[in-house]
Amino acid sequence: MCLAPGQYNPYGEEQIKKTQLPSYHSVFKSKYPRSVSSQKQVRHKKH
């Protein structure tokens, strides 16, 4: 991940950036609300 995958990847840096960047954003966006909602649900269940 640290090394530039475009150097040895046949897809190229542009393809990697286009595929990785949106995936990272989607993962962050999907994880953050899920964690927040799960924490709220857990707190409600504990109460």
N, C-alpha and C positions, 0 to 999 in steps of 0.2 A: 504493500500500500504506500509506504514511504517513497519507494523508487518509482520513477515515472513509468507506468505501464505502457505508454505509447512507444517507448524505445524498442520493446521486444514484442509488443502486441501488433498483430496484422491489421487490426481495425484502425489504429492511428490515434494520436492524442485527441483530435477533435471528437472522434467517435467515443472515446473513453470519457472525455469531459461531458459530452451530451448525455451519456448513459449513467455516469456516476453522480454528477451534480444533482439531477432531478431525483435520483434514487435516495441520495443522502437527505435532500430536503423532504421528500415524502416520508422517509423513515423518522426524521426528527418530528415532523408535523404529526405523524400518526402516533409516535411514542409519547410525546409530551401530553396531548389531551387524554390519551388512554391512562397514563400514569396518574394524572390529576383526577380523572373521573374514578379510577380504581381506588385511589387514596380516599376520596370523598365517600365512596360506597363502603369501604372498609370501616371508616370512622363511624358512618351511620350504623353499620351492622354491630360494631363494638358497643355503641351507645344503646 
